[in-house]
């Protein structure tokens, strides 16, 4: 194999790249909620177009992406029609993952939730985009037990799916330590009765004796009192007294360094007395009768907001229960919703408070919900009607503090914050009755100016003094868009206000002859001819065959607080005509 050859996955249409139109995002204040200074974004629209819309402002900025795309199982799910041919599924996923790769920060991480139907193909696809060296692991997530109707089917019962995750660049990747809850370790069966005294006077009894004494009962009476809850009560006792619960463990001389080795040998010769070897910046060694005292406190961590027995998390996550997930957030998505605890673990693993999280398959809004409660900034994208029937009301409850499900108690969530609701602007260009491309009549001058800035890779930021400084690409390079005819007089006035080292791109519907040749530092282009061929106009749907989500109109939890989607569209059209809108112009807005 030559150096230019590589392993890759091919499919029909792989090399066909759509020329996506860079749409602007417009806020609907009636659907936004809470703190007006928030950076959180709920975007209604096709997720591929939305990723393109975010590209200019967020390249290299997003710390973590979690997506739970349709699995392509061939089944007709209640809310998703995701039976797509392999080639189509791979093609649509590849284009989205390519954009996500651009958006991730240098130390960012992508998590993709998937089942075994497309797992192998997805790994090869992501290896090609991210590089095989940046594949960190594949997590097996146990989502159900081998019971119920599916258990009677022939063959193996499927109880798990998978989370594939990649670093943008493994060299920059710095995850946090995370833990999984485990049952109580019964080997820690001794208890220091007089822990507060000097260690040389410590006396040990059995854990049973200490537990019985704590409750002022005999062991048999304790067993009768707690019955099937005995183990739970024992665990609580062990956690509460984790500094006193110990295991005398055999230890080899070669596993102990320095002075501790001599103390270990001394404890073999001087029995029934605890001996200590002090260590700087670490827990001291304690020895008794030639054994090391291991303390239960070293097995305890806070998991899900609760102190419990734990181990470092492995790549098998079988401790997150999904049995009550349908109640989380007050929204119903029984076949697709993931537990908040799952997202809490992921965000604890690779993000810190204030980091930016993205989910381009919003679903029921779990990613945004957990990110919000954990003090992360978030962007979530959803095209389906459940953006309004599920995600929006769920996030409102979180801001209000009335959502106390999921991880709320674990993180002591009391409410606060807010989010801004954005919809995708329509295509800038449409064809008229004569099959000619013209500026969409739904666009007002403000929208046209913002759209042209995005098309030409300028940041839309209108200057308060100079009207022609509508956007910048650098400190000295500006763009000006006008929907009226550019006259010689107009051009002269602009040039007189420009500094010698400034440059300007003027985009206009029409201009006088040779306008572009008048000044060296002013370029004049005509709309729409300057845009034709650069991207696909008047295409609104690049979706994964995601269908509108049905809802029960009699269930108040599913009724959005704002107007129905049709009314909202009529309302936004009037706002466009009046020029009253908030256009997203980057994080400096």
C-alpha positions as CSV (number, residue, x, y, z in Angstrom):
1,X,0.0,0.0,0.0
2,X,1.5,3.4,-1.0
3,X,1.6,6.4,1.3
4,X,-1.2,8.0,-0.6
5,X,-3.6,5.1,-0.1
6,X,-5.7,4.7,3.0
7,X,-8.4,2.6,4.5
8,X,-11.8,4.2,4.0
9,X,-15.5,3.4,3.8
10,X,-17.3,4.2,0.5
11,X,-20.9,4.5,-0.3
12,X,-23.1,5.8,-3.1
13,X,-23.0,9.6,-3.1
14,X,-20.0,10.0,-0.7
15,X,-18.2,12.4,-2.9
16,X,-21.2,14.6,-3.6
17,X,-21.0,17.6,-1.2
18,X,-24.0,19.9,-1.0
19,X,-23.3,23.6,-1.3
20,X,-25.1,24.7,1.8
21,X,-26.5,28.2,2.1
22,X,-25.1,30.0,5.1
23,X,-28.4,31.1,6.7
24,X,-28.9,33.7,9.3
25,X,-30.6,32.9,12.6
26,X,-33.4,35.1,13.8
27,X,-34.6,35.2,17.4
28,X,-38.2,35.0,18.3
29,X,-38.4,36.8,21.7
30,X,-41.8,35.3,22.4
31,X,-40.3,31.9,22.5
32,X,-37.1,32.8,24.3
33,X,-37.2,32.6,28.1
34,X,-35.5,33.8,31.2
35,X,-32.2,35.7,31.4
36,X,-31.8,38.0,28.3
37,X,-28.0,37.9,28.7
38,X,-27.8,34.1,28.1
39,X,-25.7,32.5,25.5
40,X,-27.9,29.4,25.4
41,X,-29.5,28.7,22.0
42,X,-32.5,26.6,21.0
43,X,-32.6,26.5,17.2
44,X,-35.6,25.3,15.2
45,X,-34.6,24.1,11.8
46,X,-32.8,21.5,9.7
47,X,-29.7,20.4,11.6
48,X,-27.3,20.5,8.7
49,X,-28.3,24.0,7.7
50,X,-28.1,25.0,11.4
51,X,-24.6,23.6,11.7
52,X,-23.6,25.6,8.7
53,X,-25.3,28.7,10.2
54,X,-23.1,28.2,13.4
55,X,-19.9,27.6,11.5
56,X,-18.7,31.2,11.2
57,X,-19.1,32.1,14.8
58,X,-18.3,28.8,16.6
59,X,-15.5,27.1,14.7
60,X,-13.2,25.6,17.3
61,X,-15.3,26.8,20.2
62,X,-17.5,23.8,21.3
63,X,-16.1,21.7,24.1
64,X,-18.5,18.7,23.9
65,X,-20.9,17.4,21.3
66,X,-23.4,14.6,22.2
67,X,-25.7,13.3,19.5
68,X,-28.3,10.6,19.6
69,X,-29.2,10.2,15.9
70,X,-31.8,7.9,14.5
71,X,-30.3,4.4,14.6
72,X,-31.4,3.2,11.2
73,X,-32.9,0.0,12.5
74,X,-35.5,-0.4,9.8
75,X,-38.2,-0.2,12.4
76,X,-41.0,2.5,12.3
77,X,-40.5,4.2,15.7
78,X,-43.2,6.2,17.3
79,X,-41.5,9.5,16.6
80,X,-38.9,8.7,14.0
81,X,-39.1,7.1,10.6
82,X,-35.4,6.1,10.5
83,X,-35.4,3.1,8.2
84,X,-32.9,4.6,5.7
85,X,-30.7,2.6,3.4
86,X,-27.1,2.3,4.6
87,X,-25.7,4.6,1.9
88,X,-28.2,7.4,2.7
89,X,-27.7,7.0,6.4
90,X,-23.9,7.1,6.1
91,X,-24.0,10.0,3.7
92,X,-26.2,12.1,6.0
93,X,-24.3,11.3,9.1
94,X,-20.9,12.0,7.4
95,X,-21.9,15.5,6.4
96,X,-23.0,16.3,9.9
97,X,-20.0,14.8,11.6
98,X,-17.7,16.8,9.3
99,X,-19.3,20.0,10.4
100,X,-19.1,18.9,14.1
101,X,-15.4,18.2,13.7
102,X,-14.9,21.8,12.5
103,X,-16.9,23.2,15.4
104,X,-15.1,21.3,18.2
105,X,-12.5,23.0,20.2
106,X,-8.9,21.7,20.0
107,X,-9.6,19.8,23.3
108,X,-13.2,18.9,22.5
109,X,-15.0,15.6,22.4
110,X,-17.7,14.0,20.3
111,X,-20.1,11.4,21.7
112,X,-22.4,9.5,19.3
113,X,-25.1,7.2,20.8
114,X,-25.8,4.3,18.5
115,X,-26.9,0.6,18.4
116,X,-25.2,-2.4,16.9
117,X,-26.9,-2.0,13.5
118,X,-24.6,0.7,12.2
119,X,-21.9,0.6,14.9
120,X,-19.2,-0.9,12.8
121,X,-19.9,1.5,9.8
122,X,-20.0,4.5,12.1
123,X,-16.6,3.7,13.7
124,X,-14.9,3.4,10.3
125,X,-16.6,6.7,9.2
126,X,-15.5,8.5,12.3
127,X,-12.0,7.1,12.0
128,X,-11.8,8.7,8.6
129,X,-13.0,12.1,9.7
130,X,-11.3,12.3,13.1
131,X,-8.4,10.0,12.6
132,X,-8.1,6.5,14.2
133,X,-5.7,7.8,16.8
134,X,-8.3,10.1,18.1
135,X,-10.9,7.4,18.8
136,X,-10.9,7.2,22.6
137,X,-13.3,4.3,23.3
138,X,-16.6,2.7,22.8
139,X,-18.9,2.7,25.8
140,X,-21.4,-0.1,26.3
141,X,-24.5,1.4,27.9
142,X,-27.0,-1.0,29.5
143,X,-30.4,0.5,28.9
144,X,-32.7,-2.4,29.9
145,X,-32.8,-5.9,31.4
146,X,-33.4,-9.2,29.7
147,X,-37.0,-9.4,30.7
148,X,-40.4,-8.4,29.3
149,X,-41.9,-9.3,25.9
150,X,-38.5,-9.2,24.1
151,X,-37.1,-11.9,26.3
152,X,-39.4,-14.5,24.6
153,X,-37.9,-13.8,21.2
154,X,-35.4,-16.4,19.9
155,X,-31.7,-15.7,20.1
156,X,-29.9,-13.2,22.4
157,X,-31.8,-10.5,24.2
158,X,-30.5,-7.0,23.4
159,X,-30.1,-4.9,26.5
160,X,-27.5,-2.4,25.5
161,X,-26.4,0.1,22.9
162,X,-23.2,2.0,22.5
163,X,-21.6,5.4,22.8
164,X,-18.7,6.0,20.4
165,X,-16.5,8.9,21.4
166,X,-13.6,10.8,19.8
167,X,-11.3,13.6,20.7
168,X,-10.7,16.4,18.3
169,X,-7.0,15.9,19.1
170,X,-5.9,13.3,21.6
171,X,-2.8,15.4,22.4
172,X,-4.9,18.2,23.8
173,X,-7.6,16.0,25.4
174,X,-7.7,16.3,29.2
175,X,-10.7,14.4,30.7
176,X,-11.8,14.6,34.3
177,X,-11.8,11.6,36.6
178,X,-15.2,10.0,36.9
179,X,-16.6,7.1,38.9
180,X,-19.3,4.5,38.9
181,X,-21.3,3.4,41.9
182,X,-20.7,-0.2,43.0
183,X,-22.1,-2.4,45.8
184,X,-20.6,-2.3,49.2
185,X,-17.2,-4.1,49.4
186,X,-17.8,-6.7,52.1
187,X,-14.0,-7.3,52.6
188,X,-14.0,-4.1,54.6
189,X,-15.4,-5.9,57.7
190,X,-13.5,-4.3,60.6
191,X,-14.3,-1.1,62.5
192,X,-12.0,1.2,64.6
193,X,-14.0,1.7,67.8
194,X,-11.9,4.5,69.2
195,X,-10.8,6.3,66.1
196,X,-10.5,9.7,67.8
197,X,-7.7,8.4,70.1
198,X,-4.1,8.1,69.2
199,X,-3.6,5.3,66.6
200,X,-1.4,3.3,69.0
201,X,-4.5,2.7,71.1
202,X,-6.9,1.8,68.3
203,X,-9.1,-1.2,68.9
204,X,-10.8,-3.1,66.2
205,X,-14.1,-4.9,66.2
206,X,-16.2,-6.4,63.5
207,X,-18.4,-4.2,61.3
208,X,-21.4,-6.3,62.5
209,X,-20.6,-5.5,66.1
210,X,-20.2,-1.8,65.4
211,X,-23.4,-1.6,63.4
212,X,-25.4,-3.5,66.1
213,X,-23.9,-1.3,68.8
214,X,-24.8,1.8,66.8
215,X,-28.5,0.8,66.9
216,X,-28.3,-0.6,70.4
217,X,-29.5,-4.0,69.3
218,X,-28.1,-7.5,68.9
219,X,-27.2,-8.7,65.4
220,X,-30.2,-10.9,65.2
221,X,-32.5,-8.0,66.3
222,X,-30.8,-5.8,63.6
223,X,-31.5,-8.4,60.9
224,X,-35.2,-8.7,62.0
225,X,-35.6,-4.9,62.1
226,X,-34.2,-4.0,58.7
227,X,-35.0,-7.3,56.9
228,X,-34.5,-6.8,53.1
229,X,-33.2,-3.3,53.7
230,X,-30.3,-4.5,55.8
231,X,-27.7,-4.1,53.1
232,X,-28.9,-0.5,52.3
233,X,-28.6,0.4,55.9
234,X,-25.2,-1.2,56.2
235,X,-24.0,0.8,53.2
236,X,-25.3,4.1,54.8
237,X,-23.4,3.2,58.0
238,X,-20.2,2.4,56.2
239,X,-20.4,5.7,54.2
240,X,-21.1,7.7,57.3
241,X,-18.1,6.2,59.1
242,X,-15.9,5.6,56.1
243,X,-12.8,6.8,58.1
244,X,-13.3,4.0,60.6
245,X,-14.2,1.1,58.4
246,X,-11.1,-0.8,57.4
247,X,-9.7,-4.0,55.9
248,X,-6.5,-5.5,57.3
249,X,-4.8,-6.6,54.0
250,X,-1.7,-8.7,53.4
251,X,0.9,-6.6,51.7
252,X,4.3,-7.6,50.1
253,X,7.5,-5.8,51.1
254,X,8.2,-4.9,47.5
255,X,4.9,-3.0,47.3
256,X,6.0,-0.7,50.1
257,X,8.7,1.9,49.6
258,X,11.2,3.6,51.9
259,X,10.8,3.8,55.6
260,X,7.3,2.1,55.4
261,X,9.0,-1.2,54.7
262,X,10.7,-1.1,58.0
263,X,7.5,-0.1,59.9
264,X,5.7,-3.0,58.2
265,X,8.4,-5.5,59.4
266,X,8.3,-3.9,62.9
267,X,4.5,-4.5,63.1
268,X,5.1,-8.2,62.4
269,X,7.3,-8.3,65.5
270,X,5.3,-6.1,67.7
271,X,1.7,-7.4,67.4
272,X,-1.7,-6.1,68.5
273,X,-0.5,-2.5,68.2
274,X,-1.1,-0.2,65.2
275,X,2.1,1.3,63.7
276,X,2.2,4.3,61.4
277,X,4.5,5.4,58.6
278,X,4.0,9.1,57.8
279,X,3.9,10.3,54.2
280,X,4.1,13.9,53.0
281,X,1.1,15.0,50.9
282,X,-0.4,11.5,51.0
283,X,-2.3,9.4,53.4
284,X,-0.2,7.8,56.1
285,X,0.4,4.0,56.1
286,X,-1.0,2.1,59.1
287,X,0.0,-1.4,59.9
288,X,-1.3,-4.0,62.3
289,X,0.2,-7.5,62.9
290,X,2.0,-7.3,59.5
291,X,-1.0,-6.2,57.6
292,X,-1.9,-2.8,56.1
293,X,-5.1,-1.1,57.2
294,X,-7.0,-0.1,54.1
295,X,-9.7,2.6,54.8
296,X,-13.1,2.5,53.2
297,X,-12.9,6.3,52.6
298,X,-10.6,5.6,49.6
299,X,-13.4,3.7,48.0
300,X,-16.0,6.5,48.4
301,X,-16.8,9.2,45.8
302,X,-19.8,11.4,45.0
303,X,-21.7,9.7,42.1
304,X,-24.9,11.3,41.0
305,X,-24.8,13.7,43.8
306,X,-24.6,11.0,46.5
307,X,-21.6,9.6,48.4
308,X,-21.3,5.9,47.7
309,X,-19.0,3.0,47.1
310,X,-17.3,3.6,43.7
311,X,-14.7,2.6,41.2
312,X,-13.1,4.5,38.4
313,X,-15.6,4.4,35.5
314,X,-15.0,1.7,32.9
315,X,-16.3,1.4,29.3
316,X,-19.3,-0.6,30.6
317,X,-22.0,1.6,32.0
318,X,-24.5,-0.7,33.7
319,X,-25.3,1.4,36.7
320,X,-27.5,4.2,35.2
321,X,-31.1,3.1,35.5
322,X,-33.5,4.0,32.7
323,X,-36.7,2.8,34.4
324,X,-38.1,6.2,35.2
325,X,-36.6,8.2,32.3
326,X,-40.0,8.7,30.8
327,X,-40.9,11.0,33.7
328,X,-37.9,13.2,33.3
329,X,-38.5,16.8,32.2
330,X,-42.3,16.3,32.0
331,X,-42.1,15.2,28.4
332,X,-42.8,11.8,26.8
333,X,-40.4,10.2,24.3
334,X,-40.4,6.6,25.5
335,X,-38.5,5.1,22.7
336,X,-35.8,7.7,22.3
337,X,-35.2,9.7,25.5
338,X,-31.9,9.1,27.4
339,X,-31.5,9.4,31.2
340,X,-30.3,12.7,32.5
341,X,-27.8,10.8,34.6
342,X,-26.1,9.5,31.4
343,X,-25.5,13.1,30.1
344,X,-24.4,14.2,33.6
345,X,-21.7,11.6,33.5
346,X,-20.6,12.5,30.0
347,X,-20.4,16.2,30.8
348,X,-18.6,15.5,34.1
349,X,-16.1,13.5,32.2
350,X,-15.1,16.0,29.5
351,X,-16.4,19.5,30.4
352,X,-16.3,22.0,33.2
353,X,-18.7,24.8,34.2
354,X,-19.0,27.5,31.6
355,X,-18.0,25.2,28.7
356,X,-20.1,25.1,25.6
357,X,-22.1,21.9,24.7
358,X,-23.9,21.1,21.4
359,X,-26.6,18.6,20.4
360,X,-27.7,18.8,16.8
361,X,-30.4,16.1,17.3
362,X,-32.3,17.8,20.1
363,X,-35.0,15.1,20.5
364,X,-36.7,15.7,23.9
365,X,-34.0,18.2,25.0
366,X,-32.2,16.1,27.5
367,X,-28.7,17.4,26.5
368,X,-29.8,21.0,26.9
369,X,-31.6,20.2,30.2
370,X,-28.6,18.6,31.8
371,X,-26.1,21.2,30.5
372,X,-28.3,23.9,31.9
373,X,-28.5,22.3,35.3
374,X,-24.7,21.7,35.3
375,X,-23.9,25.4,34.5
376,X,-22.7,24.6,31.0
377,X,-23.6,26.8,28.0
378,X,-25.5,24.9,25.4
379,X,-26.8,24.9,21.8
380,X,-29.5,22.4,20.7
381,X,-31.0,22.0,17.3
382,X,-34.3,20.3,16.4
383,X,-36.4,20.4,13.2
384,X,-39.4,18.4,14.4
385,X,-42.6,19.8,16.0
386,X,-41.3,18.5,19.3
387,X,-39.0,21.5,19.4
388,X,-42.1,23.4,20.6
389,X,-44.1,20.6,22.3
390,X,-41.2,19.0,24.2
391,X,-38.0,20.9,24.3
392,X,-39.2,24.5,24.8
393,X,-41.6,23.8,27.7
394,X,-39.1,21.5,29.3
395,X,-36.4,24.2,29.3
396,X,-38.8,26.7,30.6
397,X,-39.5,24.5,33.6
398,X,-35.8,24.2,34.2
399,X,-35.4,28.0,34.2
400,X,-38.3,28.3,36.6
401,X,-36.9,25.7,38.9
402,X,-40.1,23.6,38.8
403,X,-38.4,20.7,37.1
404,X,-37.1,18.7,40.0
405,X,-36.7,15.4,38.1
406,X,-33.6,13.8,36.6
407,X,-30.4,15.2,38.1
408,X,-32.0,18.2,39.8
409,X,-31.6,17.0,43.3
410,X,-28.1,15.6,42.7
411,X,-26.9,19.1,41.6
412,X,-29.2,21.0,43.9
413,X,-31.0,22.7,40.9
414,X,-33.1,25.7,42.0
415,X,-33.7,27.4,38.7
416,X,-32.2,30.3,36.9
417,X,-30.7,31.2,33.6
418,X,-32.5,31.3,30.3
419,X,-32.3,30.6,26.6
420,X,-32.9,32.3,23.3
421,X,-35.1,30.7,20.6
422,X,-33.9,31.0,17.0
423,X,-35.5,30.0,13.8
424,X,-33.7,29.7,10.5
425,X,-34.3,32.5,8.0
426,X,-35.7,31.4,4.7
427,X,-33.4,31.1,1.7
428,X,-32.0,34.5,0.6
429,X,-32.8,33.9,-3.0
430,X,-35.9,32.5,-4.7
431,X,-36.9,32.2,-8.4
432,X,-39.6,34.5,-9.7
433,X,-42.3,33.8,-12.3
434,X,-39.7,34.1,-15.0
435,X,-37.4,31.6,-13.4
436,X,-34.9,34.3,-12.5
437,X,-33.2,34.3,-9.1
438,X,-34.2,37.3,-7.0
439,X,-33.9,38.3,-3.4
440,X,-36.6,36.6,-1.3
441,X,-39.5,39.0,-0.6
442,X,-39.5,37.8,3.0
443,X,-36.2,39.6,3.6
444,X,-36.2,43.2,4.8
445,X,-33.0,45.3,4.4
446,X,-31.7,44.3,7.9
447,X,-31.9,40.6,7.0
448,X,-30.3,41.1,3.6
449,X,-27.4,43.0,5.2
450,X,-26.9,40.2,7.8
451,X,-27.2,37.5,5.2
452,X,-24.7,39.1,2.8
453,X,-22.2,39.6,5.7
454,X,-22.4,35.8,6.4
455,X,-22.2,34.9,2.7
456,X,-19.0,36.9,2.3
457,X,-17.5,35.7,5.6
458,X,-17.9,39.0,7.4
459,X,-19.1,39.3,11.0
460,X,-22.4,41.3,11.1
461,X,-21.9,44.1,13.6
462,X,-23.5,47.4,12.4
463,X,-21.5,50.5,13.5
464,X,-23.3,53.1,15.5
465,X,-21.7,56.0,13.6
466,X,-20.9,54.9,10.1
467,X,-24.0,53.3,8.5
468,X,-21.9,51.7,5.8
469,X,-19.9,49.7,8.3
470,X,-22.4,46.8,8.7
471,X,-19.8,44.1,9.1
472,X,-16.1,43.4,9.5
473,X,-13.7,40.6,8.4
474,X,-10.8,42.4,10.0
475,X,-10.1,45.6,11.8
476,X,-9.9,47.5,8.5
477,X,-12.1,45.5,6.1
478,X,-15.8,46.3,6.0
479,X,-19.0,45.3,4.1
480,X,-22.0,47.4,3.2
481,X,-25.2,46.1,1.7
482,X,-27.9,48.2,0.2
483,X,-31.1,47.3,-1.6
484,X,-31.3,50.6,-3.5
485,X,-29.4,51.7,-6.6
486,X,-25.8,52.8,-5.9
487,X,-25.3,56.2,-7.4
488,X,-22.0,58.1,-8.0
489,X,-22.9,60.6,-5.4
490,X,-23.6,57.9,-2.8
491,X,-20.2,56.2,-3.5
492,X,-18.4,59.5,-3.2
493,X,-19.9,60.3,0.2
494,X,-18.9,56.8,1.5
495,X,-15.3,57.2,0.2
496,X,-14.9,60.6,1.8
497,X,-15.7,59.0,5.2
498,X,-13.3,56.1,4.7
499,X,-9.7,56.2,6.1
500,X,-6.9,55.6,3.6
501,X,-6.1,52.2,5.0
502,X,-9.7,50.9,5.1
503,X,-11.3,48.7,2.5
504,X,-15.0,48.2,1.7
505,X,-17.1,45.6,-0.2
506,X,-20.4,47.1,-1.4
507,X,-23.2,44.7,-2.3
508,X,-26.2,46.3,-4.1
509,X,-29.1,45.4,-6.3
510,X,-27.9,47.8,-9.0
511,X,-25.2,50.4,-9.5
512,X,-23.9,53.0,-12.0
513,X,-21.6,51.9,-14.8
514,X,-18.0,51.2,-13.8
515,X,-18.8,51.7,-10.1
516,X,-16.2,49.0,-9.1
517,X,-13.4,50.9,-10.9
518,X,-13.9,54.2,-9.2
519,X,-11.7,53.6,-6.1
520,X,-9.0,51.0,-5.4
521,X,-10.1,50.4,-1.8
522,X,-13.8,49.9,-2.7
523,X,-15.2,46.7,-4.4
524,X,-18.7,46.8,-5.8
525,X,-20.7,43.6,-6.5
526,X,-24.3,43.1,-7.6
527,X,-26.9,41.0,-5.9
528,X,-28.0,38.3,-6.7
529,X,-25.5,37.5,-9.5
530,X,-22.5,37.6,-7.1
531,X,-24.0,34.7,-5.2
532,X,-25.1,32.4,-7.9
533,X,-23.2,29.1,-8.1
534,X,-21.8,29.5,-4.6
535,X,-24.5,27.5,-2.8
536,X,-27.9,25.8,-3.1
537,X,-30.6,28.3,-2.6
538,X,-34.3,27.6,-1.8
539,X,-33.6,24.2,-0.2
540,X,-34.8,23.9,3.4
541,X,-34.6,20.2,4.2
542,X,-31.5,18.0,4.5
543,X,-33.1,15.9,7.2
544,X,-32.7,12.3,8.2
545,X,-36.4,11.6,7.4
546,X,-37.4,12.8,10.8
547,X,-41.1,13.2,10.9
548,X,-43.3,15.6,13.0
549,X,-43.7,14.3,16.5
550,X,-47.4,13.7,17.5
551,X,-48.7,15.0,20.8
552,X,-51.7,14.6,22.9
553,X,-53.6,17.9,22.8
554,X,-55.4,17.0,26.0
555,X,-52.2,16.7,28.0
556,X,-51.2,20.2,29.4
557,X,-47.6,19.2,29.8
558,X,-47.3,18.8,26.0
559,X,-49.0,22.1,25.1
560,X,-46.4,24.8,24.3
561,X,-46.9,28.1,26.1
562,X,-46.4,30.1,22.9
563,X,-48.6,30.3,19.9
564,X,-49.0,27.3,17.5
565,X,-46.3,27.0,14.9
566,X,-48.5,28.4,12.1
567,X,-49.4,31.5,14.1
568,X,-45.8,32.0,15.0
569,X,-44.8,31.9,11.3
570,X,-47.4,34.5,10.5
571,X,-46.1,36.6,13.4
572,X,-42.5,36.4,12.3
573,X,-43.4,37.5,8.7
574,X,-45.0,40.7,10.1
575,X,-41.9,41.2,12.2
576,X,-39.7,40.8,9.2
577,X,-41.7,43.4,7.2
578,X,-41.5,45.8,10.1
579,X,-37.8,45.2,10.6
580,X,-38.3,44.3,14.3
581,X,-36.1,41.3,14.9
582,X,-33.0,40.1,16.7
583,X,-30.5,38.5,14.3
584,X,-27.8,36.3,15.8
585,X,-24.5,38.0,15.1
586,X,-22.1,35.9,17.1
587,X,-21.1,35.7,20.7
588,X,-20.4,39.3,20.9
589,X,-24.1,40.2,20.5
